[in-house]
Amino acid sequence: MTREEKAKVIEELSEKFKTTSNFYVTDASGLTVAEVNNFRRMCFENGVEYRVIKNTLIKKALETVDADLSSLNDEVLKGFSGVLFAQQDAASAPAKVIKKFKKEDKEQRPTLKGASIEYDLFIGEQHLNTLSELKSKDELIGEVIGLLQSPAKNVISSLQSGGQTLSGLLQTLSER
């Protein structure tokens, strides 16, 4: 790869890291070509972009990002690295793809080396379950709205049922 090609890849990656704050770094070493193609297909079907990139190029691209991702450089970018880019509203999609693929692979690959969710870092395979259960922004907003509406709904239903009870009581008394 020439210097111009490397510079172009670094520039593309820098732009991708700046616009996409949700990305995962995996180690897919040992996968066959067919398995990698199957993994890429699963990623594509779930709206996740998967790219295999040299660690030095990833490091140089991460240096251009304003967020502090230095611990990602030191601990994660060793050996074979693939990067999964997630859309803003689907931060858990790459983790779900990895878990689904691992169910099919008897050697439990690829492994999660690290992830950045809104530039908060999660280092290590032990975070995969947590990351796969993350809710989207829309889901969280819906839950908050539901929680805020709940007390008002309870008060209104109590008032309505009380009115029916009161009218029923008055009707019963009048019949006696």
N, C-alpha and C positions, 0 to 999 in steps of 0.2 A: 504494500500500500504506500503510495507516494505521500509526501508532506501535504500536498494540496488536497488529496482525498481525505487524509486524516483531519485536516483543518475543516473541511466541509462536514465530516461526520461529527466533529466536536461542536461545530456551530449548530447543526440540526439538533443534536442532543441537548445542548444548552437551552435552545428555544423550547424543546419539549419539556425539560425539567422546570423551566420558568412558568410554562402555561399549565402543566399538569403536576399538581402537588401530591397526587396519589400514585405512587409507583412502588413496585416490589422488585427485589433482586433475588434471583433464585440460582441454585446450582443444579443444572440438569446433566451433569457429566455422567457418562455411562449409558445414556439413552441411545438407542439405535436410530437410524435415519427415519424409519417408519414410525417409531415412537415420538420423535420430535415433530414429525409432520402431523401426527394425531394430536399432539399437545397444541400445536399451532392452530389446528382446525378447531379444537375446543375453545381456545382463546378467541378466535375470530367469531365463533358462534355466540359468545357471551359479551362481545363488544370490548374485548381486551386486546391491546397490541403487544406482541411478544417479539423482542429483538435480542439477538446474541451479539454482544459488543465486548471489545477488549477492555480490561479493567483500567488501563492507563487512560483510554479515551473517556471512560465514564468519570474517572477522577477529575480530569481536566474540565469536563463539562459541568460537574457538580461545583467546581470552584467558582463558576460564574453565577451561581444561584445565590441570592441574598440571604437565604436561611442558613443556619448553622447545621451543616450535614457532615461535619468532619468525623464524627464517630462512625458514620456509615463508611467513610473512606478507609479508616484504619482497621476496623473489625470485619467488614463484609467483603470488600473487594479483593479477594484472594481466590485463586483458582479459576474455574470456569464460571462465567457469570452471564445470566440472561436477565433482561429487564422487562417487566410487564407494566404497561401504562394503563391506568384505569381512568374512566371518565369521572368528572367531578361528582356526579350523582350516584355513582356505583363504586364506591371505594372498596367494598367487600368482594366485588366480582372476581378479581384475580385470586384471592384466597379460596373462594369457592371452586374455581377452576382447578387450582392446585390440589385441593382435597379430593375433588371428584376424580382427577387423573390418578392420584395416589391409590384410590380404591381399586383401580384397574391394574396398577403396576405392583407386582409382587415384591419388588425391592424398595418400595416406598420412595420413589423419585418423582419429580424434582423436590429438592429441599428448599425451604425458605431461609435465606441468609439474612434478609432485612427488609423493612418496608418503611415508607414514608406516607403518612396519612395527614394531609394538611401540614406537612413539614414536621410532624411529630414522629419520632423514630421508634421502631419496634425491631429489635435485633434478636434474631434467633428463631428456630423452628417452634419453640414453645408458644409463640404468639399466634400461630396459624388459626387455632380454633377461635380465639378472641376476635381476630380480624375477619374471619368468615361470618361472624354473627353481628358485625357492625350494621347499623341501620342507616339508610340514606337520609339526607337532610329533609326530604319531603315526609318520610315516615316519622321522623322526630317531631317535626312541626305538627303533624296530624295528632300525635299522641299528646302534645302540650295543649293543643286546642281542645281535645277531648277531655283532658283533665280540668281545664278551665271551665268548660261547659257543664261538667258533672254536678257541681254544687247548685248551679242555677236550675238545672233540670230537676234535681231533687226537691228544691223549694217549690217550684211550680207544680210538680206532681203532688206534693203534700198538700198544697193549697187547693188544688182541684179535687183531690180525694176527700179533703176535709169538707169542702162545700157540698159534695154529694152525700157525705155522711150526715152533715147537719140537716140537709133537706130531707133525707130519709128519716132521720130522727123526728123532725117536726111533723112529717106526714104520718108517722106511726102514732105520735102523741095526739094528733088531731083525729085520727080514726078511733081512738079509745074514747 
